[in-house]
Amino acid sequence: MLTELELQVLRYLKERGPLEASEIERGLSLPRSTLMSVLQSLKAKGYVELQEETRRIYEPTDEGKRRAKEGLPEEKLINWLAGTPRSIAEAKDFLGQDFELGLGWSRRKGLVEVKGGIIYPKTSSFNSLERETLLSLPRALEDNLAAVLKGRNLVKEREEKIVTARAIKFDEESQEVTFLTPDMLTTGKWREIKFRPYNVEAIPSPTYIGRKHFFVQFLEHIRDVMVSMGFTEVRSDYVELEFYNFDMLFQPQDHPAREIHDSLSLDGVGRVEDDELLERVRKMHETYWKYSWSEKVATRVMLRSQTTATTARTLASRPQLPIRTFTVGKVFRYDTIDATHLPEFHQLDGLVVEKDYNFNQLLGTLKEIFRRLGVERLKFKPGYFPFTEPSVEAYGYLEGLGWVEMCGAGLLREEIVNSAGIEGRAGAWGIGLDRLAMAFLGLKDIRDLYSDDLRLLRNRRVEWRW
């Protein structure tokens, strides 16, 4: 018995005679994989005969695609001459690097003569067979033409299997019906029809349900962890003043990180609205770093290089104690793209300001954050950061990777807290999220965090240990 689709293909072959599979595919708008499955089934049932042959198919190279679009050098030369003799020097100026090819092929094809440094065209216009052929590819070609095009590096060949189907018998009654229709019910025809049995063991086609990108899932989970610990998310813009990105964070204006090789500057200047804050930061720099601080430098515009700039803005807003905030966002630095570096990446910055907050409490906060991320083993070592004192680096143990650097942290320097006009002790930390995500997700290339490869996206998801 034939299925409805098999019968449809068989009718098409009976009406039009032997056809290549590609012709049936176009005529019935069937996917190639479905059509070949149907043809093999019809062959097995004795309804069609299949013949296979291998043909050489030619398709244009990159050079061939360019010449098909722009024209071959000899075409350019002849159509430029337009029947008028011109000097070789003029032709060189016109054709540039294509001059030798253009003149050589024009002479080989008998399109020009060259006498006394003058090119004499034998025709006023020319359309080459080679270009017309390039525009019609991919397809099979005669050996002589193919040899010419291959010699000019205009085409490349590949082998293609061609399947031709021919109907050898046709039985309209040999049909299994898949769907019961209202017409079958009203006319009673369903009693005479053979229905195709259901295969309850058949595996259905996969259904890909849309879901969030796994890196977005990771970032949202980070936010959930911070909110679950009583922190409030704060945000600021990608475009930032150097004042909040550097000056307020105790980095002098001649610090190497402020050079263009590390940070990305933009045209224009901004303004710090709080004149009192501006003056306190000026005093902090000139008192501690012993140089003449420039408001002009501080109000330059840049792409933020650290989410600690958001922490600085939070402090500058003079919020009421206690303060427990965090920010997750992109930062930008001048870097070469490779498996572990990108010019833009994500950071998590956290801030706690309380009256008697101390270093031990900061370490406890970090342990709890990473415990909720599934990192049970954590150790600390002394570190250095311009805006914290004391400073610490945290390392977590991950199965299969060993000890991995997790974050930098410390108590904000008194100079920073005082310049913001806040009374209290402040703990702060910054976590690079992209490399942390790579460690958690088992990725070897940071660029995979931004992948649009559906195979990767369908098979990877974030699973957390709590």
DRENDO-1510 file (C-alpha; in Angstrom, 1 decimal, always signed):
<recs>
REC; n; res; u; v; w
REC; 1; MET; +0.0; +0.0; +0.0 .
REC; 2; LEU; +1.1; +3.6; -0.8 .
REC; 3; THR; +1.1; +6.6; +1.5 .
REC; 4; GLU; -0.5; +9.8; +0.3 .
REC; 5; LEU; +3.0; +11.3; -0.2 .
REC; 6; GLU; +4.2; +8.3; -2.1 .
REC; 7; LEU; +1.2; +8.5; -4.3 .
REC; 8; GLN; +1.7; +12.2; -4.9 .
REC; 9; VAL; +5.3; +11.6; -6.1 .
REC; 10; LEU; +4.2; +8.6; -8.2 .
REC; 11; ARG; +1.5; +10.7; -10.0 .
REC; 12; TYR; +4.1; +13.5; -10.7 .
REC; 13; LEU; +6.5; +11.0; -12.3 .
REC; 14; LYS; +3.7; +9.3; -14.3 .
REC; 15; GLU; +2.6; +12.7; -15.8 .
REC; 16; ARG; +6.1; +14.1; -16.6 .
REC; 17; GLY; +8.2; +11.0; -17.4 .
REC; 18; PRO; +11.6; +10.3; -16.0 .
REC; 19; LEU; +12.8; +13.2; -13.8 .
REC; 20; GLU; +15.9; +14.1; -11.8 .
REC; 21; ALA; +15.4; +14.2; -8.0 .
REC; 22; SER; +16.1; +18.0; -8.1 .
REC; 23; GLU; +13.3; +18.5; -10.6 .
REC; 24; ILE; +10.8; +16.6; -8.4 .
REC; 25; GLU; +12.1; +18.5; -5.4 .
REC; 26; ARG; +11.3; +21.9; -7.0 .
REC; 27; GLY; +8.1; +20.8; -8.6 .
REC; 28; LEU; +6.5; +19.4; -5.4 .
REC; 29; SER; +8.3; +21.7; -2.9 .
REC; 30; LEU; +9.6; +18.8; -0.9 .
REC; 31; PRO; +12.7; +18.8; +1.2 .
REC; 32; ARG; +15.5; +16.7; -0.4 .
REC; 33; SER; +15.7; +14.3; +2.6 .
REC; 34; THR; +12.0; +13.6; +2.5 .
REC; 35; LEU; +11.9; +13.1; -1.2 .
REC; 36; MET; +14.8; +10.6; -1.2 .
REC; 37; SER; +13.1; +8.7; +1.6 .
REC; 38; VAL; +9.9; +8.5; -0.5 .
REC; 39; LEU; +11.8; +7.5; -3.7 .
REC; 40; GLN; +13.7; +4.7; -1.9 .
REC; 41; SER; +10.3; +3.4; -0.4 .
REC; 42; LEU; +8.7; +3.4; -3.9 .
REC; 43; LYS; +11.7; +1.6; -5.3 .
REC; 44; ALA; +11.5; -1.1; -2.6 .
REC; 45; LYS; +7.7; -1.5; -3.3 .
REC; 46; GLY; +8.5; -1.9; -7.1 .
REC; 47; TYR; +6.8; +1.3; -8.3 .
REC; 48; VAL; +9.8; +3.3; -9.5 .
REC; 49; GLU; +13.3; +2.6; -11.0 .
REC; 50; LEU; +16.2; +4.8; -9.8 .
REC; 51; GLN; +19.3; +5.5; -11.7 .
REC; 52; GLU; +22.4; +7.1; -10.1 .
REC; 53; GLU; +25.3; +8.8; -11.8 .
REC; 54; THR; +28.0; +11.1; -10.7 .
REC; 55; ARG; +28.5; +14.3; -12.6 .
REC; 56; ARG; +31.2; +17.0; -12.4 .
REC; 57; ILE; +29.5; +20.2; -11.4 .
REC; 58; TYR; +31.4; +23.5; -11.6 .
REC; 59; GLU; +30.9; +26.5; -9.4 .
REC; 60; PRO; +32.6; +29.9; -9.4 .
REC; 61; THR; +35.7; +30.6; -7.2 .
REC; 62; ASP; +35.9; +33.9; -5.2 .
REC; 63; GLU; +37.8; +35.3; -8.2 .
REC; 64; GLY; +35.1; +34.0; -10.5 .
REC; 65; LYS; +32.3; +35.6; -8.5 .
REC; 66; ARG; +34.2; +38.9; -8.7 .
REC; 67; ARG; +34.7; +38.7; -12.4 .
REC; 68; ALA; +31.1; +37.7; -13.0 .
REC; 69; LYS; +30.0; +40.9; -11.2 .
REC; 70; GLU; +32.7; +43.3; -12.6 .
REC; 71; GLY; +33.5; +41.8; -16.0 .
REC; 72; LEU; +36.6; +40.0; -17.3 .
REC; 73; PRO; +39.7; +42.2; -18.0 .
REC; 74; GLU; +39.4; +41.7; -21.8 .
REC; 75; GLU; +35.7; +42.8; -21.6 .
REC; 76; LYS; +36.7; +45.9; -19.7 .
REC; 77; LEU; +39.5; +46.8; -22.2 .
REC; 78; ILE; +37.4; +46.3; -25.3 .
REC; 79; ASN; +34.3; +48.1; -24.0 .
REC; 80; TRP; +36.5; +51.0; -22.8 .
REC; 81; LEU; +38.2; +51.3; -26.2 .
REC; 82; ALA; +34.8; +51.3; -27.8 .
REC; 83; GLY; +36.3; +50.9; -31.3 .
REC; 84; THR; +38.9; +53.8; -30.8 .
REC; 85; PRO; +42.6; +53.1; -30.9 .
REC; 86; ARG; +44.4; +54.2; -27.7 .
REC; 87; SER; +47.9; +54.1; -26.3 .
REC; 88; ILE; +49.2; +51.3; -24.0 .
REC; 89; ALA; +49.9; +54.0; -21.3 .
REC; 90; GLU; +46.3; +55.0; -21.3 .
REC; 91; ALA; +45.1; +51.4; -21.1 .
REC; 92; LYS; +47.5; +50.8; -18.1 .
REC; 93; ASP; +46.0; +53.8; -16.3 .
REC; 94; PHE; +42.5; +52.5; -16.9 .
REC; 95; LEU; +43.0; +48.8; -16.1 .
REC; 96; GLY; +45.6; +49.1; -13.4 .
REC; 97; GLN; +46.6; +45.6; -12.2 .
REC; 98; ASP; +44.3; +44.0; -14.8 .
REC; 99; PHE; +46.3; +45.5; -17.7 .
REC; 100; GLU; +48.5; +42.4; -18.4 .
REC; 101; LEU; +45.5; +40.0; -18.2 .
REC; 102; GLY; +43.2; +42.3; -20.2 .
REC; 103; LEU; +45.7; +42.9; -23.1 .
REC; 104; GLY; +46.9; +39.3; -23.1 .
REC; 105; TRP; +43.5; +37.7; -23.4 .
REC; 106; SER; +42.3; +40.4; -25.9 .
REC; 107; ARG; +45.2; +39.5; -28.2 .
REC; 108; ARG; +44.7; +35.7; -27.7 .
REC; 109; LYS; +41.1; +36.1; -28.7 .
REC; 110; GLY; +41.9; +38.2; -31.7 .
REC; 111; LEU; +40.1; +41.2; -30.4 .
REC; 112; VAL; +43.0; +43.7; -30.7 .
REC; 113; GLU; +46.3; +44.4; -32.5 .
REC; 114; VAL; +49.2; +46.3; -31.0 .
REC; 115; LYS; +51.4; +48.4; -33.2 .
REC; 116; GLY; +53.9; +51.1; -32.2 .
REC; 117; GLY; +52.5; +51.4; -28.6 .
REC; 118; ILE; +48.9; +51.8; -29.8 .
REC; 119; ILE; +46.1; +49.3; -29.2 .
REC; 120; TYR; +43.8; +48.9; -32.2 .
REC; 121; PRO; +40.5; +47.2; -31.4 .
REC; 122; LYS; +38.8; +45.0; -33.9 .
REC; 123; THR; +35.4; +45.4; -32.4 .
REC; 124; SER; +33.6; +48.1; -30.5 .
REC; 125; SER; +32.1; +45.9; -27.8 .
REC; 126; PHE; +32.5; +42.5; -26.4 .
REC; 127; ASN; +30.6; +40.1; -24.1 .
REC; 128; SER; +32.7; +37.0; -23.2 .
REC; 129; LEU; +31.4; +33.5; -23.2 .
REC; 130; GLU; +33.3; +32.9; -19.9 .
REC; 131; ARG; +31.4; +35.6; -18.1 .
REC; 132; GLU; +28.1; +34.4; -19.4 .
REC; 133; THR; +29.0; +30.9; -18.2 .
REC; 134; LEU; +30.0; +32.2; -14.7 .
REC; 135; LEU; +26.6; +33.8; -14.4 .
REC; 136; SER; +24.9; +30.5; -15.1 .
REC; 137; LEU; +26.8; +28.4; -12.5 .
REC; 138; PRO; +26.6; +26.0; -10.8 .
REC; 139; ARG; +26.1; +23.4; -13.5 .
REC; 140; ALA; +28.0; +20.9; -15.7 .
REC; 141; LEU; +30.3; +22.3; -18.4 .
REC; 142; GLU; +31.9; +21.0; -21.6 .
REC; 143; ASP; +35.5; +19.9; -21.0 .
REC; 144; ASN; +37.2; +22.6; -23.2 .
REC; 145; LEU; +35.3; +25.5; -21.6 .
REC; 146; ALA; +35.8; +24.0; -18.1 .
REC; 147; ALA; +39.6; +23.7; -18.8 .
REC; 148; VAL; +39.8; +27.4; -19.8 .
REC; 149; LEU; +37.9; +28.6; -16.8 .
REC; 150; LYS; +39.9; +26.4; -14.4 .
REC; 151; GLY; +43.1; +27.6; -16.0 .
REC; 152; ARG; +42.0; +31.2; -15.2 .
REC; 153; ASN; +41.1; +30.2; -11.6 .
REC; 154; LEU; +37.5; +31.2; -12.3 .
REC; 155; VAL; +35.8; +27.9; -11.4 .
REC; 156; LYS; +36.3; +24.9; -9.2 .
REC; 157; GLU; +34.7; +21.5; -9.7 .
REC; 158; ARG; +32.9; +19.1; -7.3 .
REC; 159; GLU; +31.3; +15.8; -7.8 .
REC; 160; GLU; +27.5; +15.6; -7.4 .
REC; 161; LYS; +25.4; +12.4; -7.3 .
REC; 162; ILE; +22.4; +12.7; -9.7 .
REC; 163; VAL; +19.4; +10.5; -9.1 .
REC; 164; THR; +16.9; +10.0; -11.9 .
REC; 165; ALA; +13.5; +8.4; -11.1 .
REC; 166; ARG; +11.2; +6.6; -13.6 .
REC; 167; ALA; +7.7; +5.3; -12.8 .
REC; 168; ILE; +7.4; +1.6; -13.9 .
REC; 169; LYS; +3.8; +0.9; -12.6 .
REC; 170; PHE; +1.0; +2.9; -11.2 .
REC; 171; ASP; -1.9; +1.7; -9.0 .
REC; 172; GLU; -4.3; +4.4; -7.8 .
REC; 173; GLU; -5.9; +2.0; -5.4 .
REC; 174; SER; -2.7; +1.2; -3.7 .
REC; 175; GLN; -3.1; +3.9; -1.2 .
REC; 176; GLU; -3.1; +4.1; +2.6 .
REC; 177; VAL; -5.0; +7.0; +4.0 .
REC; 178; THR; -3.5; +8.8; +7.0 .
REC; 179; PHE; -6.2; +11.3; +7.9 .
REC; 180; LEU; -10.0; +10.8; +8.2 .
REC; 181; THR; -11.9; +13.6; +6.5 .
REC; 182; PRO; -15.5; +14.9; +6.9 .
REC; 183; ASP; -16.2; +13.8; +3.3 .
REC; 184; MET; -15.2; +10.2; +4.1 .
REC; 185; LEU; -17.6; +10.2; +7.0 .
REC; 186; THR; -20.6; +11.7; +5.2 .
REC; 187; THR; -20.3; +9.5; +2.1 .
REC; 188; GLY; -19.4; +6.3; +3.9 .
REC; 189; LYS; -16.3; +6.0; +1.8 .
REC; 190; TRP; -14.3; +5.3; +5.0 .
REC; 191; ARG; -15.6; +1.7; +4.9 .
REC; 192; GLU; -13.7; +1.0; +1.7 .
REC; 193; ILE; -10.5; +2.8; +2.5 .
REC; 194; LYS; -7.4; +1.2; +4.0 .
REC; 195; PHE; -6.0; +3.4; +6.8 .
REC; 196; ARG; -2.4; +3.5; +7.5 .
REC; 197; PRO; -1.7; +2.0; +11.0 .
REC; 198; TYR; -0.2; +4.2; +13.7 .
REC; 199; ASN; +3.3; +3.3; +14.8 .
REC; 200; VAL; +3.2; +4.1; +18.5 .
REC; 201; GLU; +6.9; +3.4; +18.9 .
REC; 202; ALA; +8.0; +5.9; +16.3 .
REC; 203; ILE; +10.1; +8.8; +17.7 .
REC; 204; PRO; +8.4; +12.1; +16.9 .
REC; 205; SER; +10.2; +15.0; +15.3 .
REC; 206; PRO; +12.0; +17.1; +17.9 .
REC; 207; THR; +10.3; +20.3; +19.1 .
REC; 208; TYR; +12.7; +23.1; +20.0 .
REC; 209; ILE; +11.1; +25.3; +22.5 .
REC; 210; GLY; +12.5; +28.8; +22.8 .
REC; 211; ARG; +14.4; +29.6; +25.9 .
REC; 212; LYS; +16.9; +32.1; +27.1 .
REC; 213; HIS; +20.5; +32.1; +26.0 .
REC; 214; PHE; +22.6; +30.2; +28.6 .
REC; 215; PHE; +24.8; +33.2; +29.3 .
REC; 216; VAL; +21.7; +35.3; +30.0 .
REC; 217; GLN; +20.5; +32.6; +32.3 .
REC; 218; PHE; +23.9; +32.7; +34.1 .
REC; 219; LEU; +23.7; +36.5; +34.6 .
REC; 220; GLU; +20.1; +36.3; +35.8 .
REC; 221; HIS; +21.1; +33.7; +38.3 .
REC; 222; ILE; +23.8; +36.0; +39.6 .
REC; 223; ARG; +21.2; +38.7; +40.1 .
REC; 224; ASP; +18.9; +36.2; +42.0 .
REC; 225; VAL; +21.7; +35.3; +44.3 .
REC; 226; MET; +22.5; +38.9; +45.2 .
REC; 227; VAL; +18.8; +39.8; +45.7 .
REC; 228; SER; +18.3; +36.7; +47.9 .
REC; 229; MET; +21.1; +38.1; +50.2 .
REC; 230; GLY; +19.3; +41.4; +50.7 .
REC; 231; PHE; +21.2; +43.4; +48.0 .
REC; 232; THR; +19.5; +46.0; +45.7 .
REC; 233; GLU; +20.5; +46.3; +42.1 .
REC; 234; VAL; +21.7; +49.7; +40.8 .
REC; 235; ARG; +22.6; +50.6; +37.3 .
REC; 236; SER; +24.4; +53.3; +35.3 .
REC; 237; ASP; +25.1; +54.0; +31.7 .
REC; 238; TYR; +27.9; +52.6; +29.5 .
REC; 239; VAL; +29.1; +56.1; +28.7 .
REC; 240; GLU; +30.7; +57.5; +31.8 .
REC; 241; LEU; +32.8; +60.5; +33.1 .
REC; 242; GLU; +36.4; +59.8; +34.0 .
REC; 243; PHE; +35.5; +61.4; +37.3 .
REC; 244; TYR; +33.3; +58.4; +38.4 .
REC; 245; ASN; +35.4; +55.8; +36.6 .
REC; 246; PHE; +38.8; +57.0; +38.0 .
REC; 247; ASP; +39.0; +60.2; +40.0 .
REC; 248; MET; +36.5; +59.4; +42.7 .
REC; 249; LEU; +38.1; +55.9; +43.0 .
REC; 250; PHE; +41.4; +57.3; +44.0 .
REC; 251; GLN; +43.2; +56.8; +40.7 .
REC; 252; PRO; +45.5; +59.7; +39.8 .
REC; 253; GLN; +45.1; +61.4; +36.5 .
REC; 254; ASP; +48.5; +60.1; +35.3 .
REC; 255; HIS; +47.6; +56.5; +36.1 .
REC; 256; PRO; +48.6; +54.1; +33.2 .
REC; 257; ALA; +45.0; +52.6; +33.1 .
REC; 258; ARG; +43.7; +56.0; +31.9 .
REC; 259; GLU; +45.8; +55.8; +28.8 .
REC; 260; ILE; +44.0; +55.0; +25.5 .
REC; 261; HIS; +45.6; +51.6; +25.4 .
REC; 262; ASP; +43.5; +50.4; +28.3 .
REC; 263; SER; +40.4; +52.6; +28.3 .
REC; 264; LEU; +38.3; +53.8; +25.4 .
REC; 265; SER; +37.8; +57.6; +25.2 .
REC; 266; LEU; +35.0; +59.4; +23.5 .
REC; 267; ASP; +34.7; +62.9; +22.1 .
REC; 268; GLY; +33.0; +65.5; +24.3 .
REC; 269; VAL; +33.0; +66.5; +27.9 .
REC; 270; GLY; +30.4; +66.2; +30.7 .
REC; 271; ARG; +29.8; +67.9; +34.0 .
REC; 272; VAL; +29.7; +66.9; +37.7 .
REC; 273; GLU; +26.6; +68.6; +39.1 .
REC; 274; ASP; +27.7; +68.3; +42.8 .
REC; 275; ASP; +30.3; +71.1; +43.2 .
REC; 276; GLU; +30.9; +70.1; +46.8 .
REC; 277; LEU; +31.8; +66.6; +45.8 .
REC; 278; LEU; +34.0; +67.9; +43.0 .
REC; 279; GLU; +35.9; +70.0; +45.5 .
REC; 280; ARG; +36.4; +67.2; +48.0 .
REC; 281; VAL; +37.8; +64.9; +45.3 .
REC; 282; ARG; +40.1; +67.7; +44.1 .
REC; 283; LYS; +41.4; +68.0; +47.7 .
REC; 284; MET; +41.8; +64.2; +48.0 .
REC; 285; HIS; +44.0; +64.0; +44.9 .
REC; 286; GLU; +46.1; +67.1; +45.6 .
REC; 287; THR; +46.6; +66.2; +49.3 .
REC; 288; TYR; +47.5; +62.6; +48.8 .
REC; 289; TRP; +49.0; +62.4; +45.3 .
REC; 290; LYS; +50.7; +65.8; +45.4 .
REC; 291; TYR; +49.8; +67.1; +41.9 .
REC; 292; SER; +47.6; +69.8; +40.3 .
REC; 293; TRP; +44.3; +68.0; +39.7 .
REC; 294; SER; +42.4; +69.0; +36.5 .
REC; 295; GLU; +38.6; +69.2; +36.4 .
REC; 296; LYS; +38.9; +69.2; +32.6 .
REC; 297; VAL; +40.5; +65.8; +32.6 .
REC; 298; ALA; +38.0; +64.5; +35.1 .
REC; 299; THR; +35.0; +65.5; +33.0 .
REC; 300; ARG; +36.2; +63.8; +29.8 .
REC; 301; VAL; +33.8; +61.1; +28.4 .
REC; 302; MET; +34.7; +57.5; +28.1 .
REC; 303; LEU; +33.2; +54.0; +27.9 .
REC; 304; ARG; +33.3; +52.7; +31.4 .
REC; 305; SER; +36.2; +50.3; +32.1 .
REC; 306; GLN; +34.8; +49.0; +35.4 .
REC; 307; THR; +31.4; +48.6; +37.0 .
REC; 308; THR; +33.0; +50.2; +40.1 .
REC; 309; ALA; +32.0; +53.5; +38.4 .
REC; 310; THR; +28.4; +52.5; +39.3 .
REC; 311; THR; +29.6; +52.0; +42.9 .
REC; 312; ALA; +31.1; +55.5; +42.8 .
REC; 313; ARG; +27.9; +57.0; +41.6 .
REC; 314; THR; +26.0; +55.2; +44.3 .
REC; 315; LEU; +28.3; +56.7; +47.0 .
REC; 316; ALA; +28.0; +60.1; +45.3 .
REC; 317; SER; +24.2; +60.0; +45.7 .
REC; 318; ARG; +24.7; +60.0; +49.5 .
REC; 319; PRO; +22.2; +57.2; +50.3 .
REC; 320; GLN; +21.1; +56.5; +53.9 .
REC; 321; LEU; +23.0; +53.8; +55.7 .
REC; 322; PRO; +23.0; +50.8; +55.7 .
REC; 323; ILE; +23.8; +50.4; +52.0 .
REC; 324; ARG; +23.8; +47.0; +50.3 .
REC; 325; THR; +23.9; +47.3; +46.5 .
REC; 326; PHE; +25.2; +45.5; +43.5 .
REC; 327; THR; +25.5; +46.1; +39.8 .
REC; 328; VAL; +25.8; +43.6; +36.8 .
REC; 329; GLY; +26.8; +45.1; +33.5 .
REC; 330; LYS; +29.2; +45.4; +30.6 .
REC; 331; VAL; +32.5; +47.2; +30.7 .
REC; 332; PHE; +34.8; +48.1; +27.8 .
REC; 333; ARG; +38.6; +48.0; +27.5 .
REC; 334; TYR; +41.0; +48.0; +24.5 .
REC; 335; ASP; +41.9; +44.4; +23.9 .
REC; 336; THR; +42.6; +41.9; +21.1 .
REC; 337; ILE; +39.9; +39.3; +20.6 .
REC; 338; ASP; +41.0; +35.7; +21.2 .
REC; 339; ALA; +39.9; +32.6; +23.2 .
REC; 340; THR; +40.2; +34.4; +26.6 .
REC; 341; HIS; +39.9; +38.1; +25.8 .
REC; 342; LEU; +37.1; +40.4; +24.5 .
REC; 343; PRO; +37.0; +44.2; +24.3 .
REC; 344; GLU; +33.7; +44.1; +26.2 .
REC; 345; PHE; +32.8; +41.8; +29.1 .
REC; 346; HIS; +30.6; +41.7; +32.2 .
REC; 347; GLN; +31.4; +42.5; +35.8 .
REC; 348; LEU; +29.6; +42.2; +39.1 .
REC; 349; ASP; +30.3; +44.9; +41.6 .
REC; 350; GLY; +29.0; +44.8; +45.2 .
REC; 351; LEU; +29.0; +47.4; +47.9 .
REC; 352; VAL; +28.2; +47.3; +51.6 .
REC; 353; VAL; +28.4; +50.4; +53.8 .
REC; 354; GLU; +27.6; +50.1; +57.5 .
REC; 355; LYS; +28.7; +51.9; +60.6 .
REC; 356; ASP; +31.0; +49.2; +61.9 .
REC; 357; TYR; +31.5; +47.0; +58.8 .
REC; 358; ASN; +34.9; +45.2; +59.0 .
REC; 359; PHE; +37.2; +43.0; +57.0 .
REC; 360; ASN; +36.0; +39.8; +58.5 .
REC; 361; GLN; +32.4; +40.6; +57.6 .
REC; 362; LEU; +33.5; +41.3; +54.0 .
REC; 363; LEU; +35.2; +37.8; +53.8 .
REC; 364; GLY; +32.0; +36.3; +55.2 .
REC; 365; THR; +29.9; +38.1; +52.6 .
REC; 366; LEU; +32.1; +36.7; +49.8 .
REC; 367; LYS; +32.0; +33.2; +51.2 .
REC; 368; GLU; +28.2; +33.3; +51.3 .
REC; 369; ILE; +27.9; +34.6; +47.7 .
REC; 370; PHE; +30.1; +31.9; +46.3 .
REC; 371; ARG; +28.5; +29.2; +48.5 .
REC; 372; ARG; +25.1; +30.1; +46.8 .
REC; 373; LEU; +26.8; +29.8; +43.4 .
REC; 374; GLY; +27.9; +26.3; +44.4 .
REC; 375; VAL; +31.6; +27.0; +45.3 .
REC; 376; GLU; +32.1; +25.5; +48.7 .
REC; 377; ARG; +35.9; +25.8; +48.9 .
REC; 378; LEU; +37.2; +29.3; +48.9 .
REC; 379; LYS; +40.5; +30.8; +50.0 .
REC; 380; PHE; +41.9; +34.3; +50.1 .
REC; 381; LYS; +45.3; +35.9; +49.6 .
REC; 382; PRO; +46.4; +39.6; +50.0 .
REC; 383; GLY; +46.0; +41.7; +46.9 .
REC; 384; TYR; +46.3; +45.3; +45.7 .
REC; 385; PHE; +43.7; +47.6; +44.2 .
REC; 386; PRO; +43.9; +51.4; +44.0 .
REC; 387; PHE; +40.7; +52.1; +45.8 .
REC; 388; THR; +40.7; +49.5; +48.6 .
REC; 389; GLU; +42.9; +48.9; +51.7 .
REC; 390; PRO; +43.2; +46.2; +52.9 .
REC; 391; SER; +42.7; +44.3; +49.6 .
REC; 392; VAL; +42.1; +40.6; +49.0 .
REC; 393; GLU; +41.8; +38.2; +46.1 .
REC; 394; ALA; +39.4; +35.2; +46.3 .
REC; 395; TYR; +40.1; +31.8; +44.7 .
REC; 396; GLY; +37.5; +29.1; +44.4 .
REC; 397; TYR; +38.0; +25.4; +43.8 .
REC; 398; LEU; +36.2; +24.0; +40.8 .
REC; 399; GLU; +36.1; +20.3; +39.9 .
REC; 400; GLY; +38.3; +19.6; +36.9 .
REC; 401; LEU; +39.9; +23.0; +37.0 .
REC; 402; GLY; +41.4; +23.3; +40.4 .
REC; 403; TRP; +41.8; +26.7; +42.1 .
REC; 404; VAL; +40.4; +29.5; +39.9 .
REC; 405; GLU; +40.6; +33.3; +40.6 .
REC; 406; MET; +37.1; +34.5; +41.5 .
REC; 407; CYS; +37.2; +38.1; +42.5 .
REC; 408; GLY; +39.1; +41.1; +44.0 .
REC; 409; ALA; +37.8; +42.8; +47.1 .
REC; 410; GLY; +38.6; +45.1; +50.0 .
REC; 411; LEU; +37.5; +47.9; +52.3 .
REC; 412; LEU; +37.1; +51.1; +50.4 .
REC; 413; ARG; +39.8; +53.7; +51.3 .
REC; 414; GLU; +38.7; +56.3; +53.9 .
REC; 415; GLU; +39.6; +59.0; +51.3 .
REC; 416; ILE; +36.9; +57.7; +49.0 .
REC; 417; VAL; +34.2; +57.3; +51.6 .
REC; 418; ASN; +35.0; +60.7; +53.1 .
REC; 419; SER; +35.0; +62.5; +49.7 .
REC; 420; ALA; +31.5; +61.1; +49.2 .
REC; 421; GLY; +30.4; +62.6; +52.5 .
REC; 422; ILE; +29.4; +59.2; +54.0 .
REC; 423; GLU; +30.1; +58.2; +57.5 .
REC; 424; GLY; +30.7; +54.5; +57.8 .
REC; 425; ARG; +33.0; +51.6; +56.7 .
REC; 426; ALA; +32.5; +50.3; +53.1 .
REC; 427; GLY; +33.3; +46.9; +51.7 .
REC; 428; ALA; +33.4; +46.4; +47.9 .
REC; 429; TRP; +34.2; +43.7; +45.4 .
REC; 430; GLY; +34.4; +43.1; +41.7 .
REC; 431; ILE; +33.9; +39.8; +39.9 .
REC; 432; GLY; +34.7; +39.2; +36.2 .
REC; 433; LEU; +31.6; +37.2; +35.1 .
REC; 434; ASP; +32.6; +36.1; +31.6 .
REC; 435; ARG; +35.6; +34.0; +32.7 .
REC; 436; LEU; +33.6; +32.8; +35.7 .
REC; 437; ALA; +30.8; +31.7; +33.4 .
REC; 438; MET; +33.4; +29.8; +31.2 .
REC; 439; ALA; +34.6; +27.9; +34.3 .
REC; 440; PHE; +31.1; +27.0; +35.4 .
REC; 441; LEU; +29.9; +26.1; +31.9 .
REC; 442; GLY; +33.0; +24.2; +30.8 .
REC; 443; LEU; +33.8; +26.5; +27.9 .
REC; 444; LYS; +37.2; +26.8; +26.4 .
REC; 445; ASP; +36.5; +29.9; +24.2 .
REC; 446; ILE; +35.1; +33.1; +25.7 .
REC; 447; ARG; +33.4; +33.9; +22.3 .
REC; 448; ASP; +31.1; +30.9; +22.8 .
REC; 449; LEU; +29.4; +32.9; +25.6 .
REC; 450; TYR; +27.9; +35.0; +22.7 .
REC; 451; SER; +27.3; +32.1; +20.3 .
REC; 452; ASP; +24.3; +32.1; +17.9 .
REC; 453; ASP; +25.0; +28.4; +17.0 .
REC; 454; LEU; +21.7; +26.7; +17.5 .
REC; 455; ARG; +23.3; +23.3; +18.1 .
REC; 456; LEU; +25.3; +24.8; +21.0 .
REC; 457; LEU; +22.3; +26.7; +22.4 .
REC; 458; ARG; +19.9; +23.8; +22.3 .
REC; 459; ASN; +22.2; +21.4; +24.1 .
REC; 460; ARG; +23.6; +23.6; +26.8 .
REC; 461; ARG; +21.8; +25.0; +29.8 .
REC; 462; VAL; +22.8; +26.3; +33.2 .
REC; 463; GLU; +22.4; +23.9; +36.1 .
REC; 464; TRP; +23.2; +25.0; +39.6 .
REC; 465; ARG; +24.1; +23.2; +42.8 .
REC; 466; TRP; +22.4; +24.7; +45.8 .
</recs>
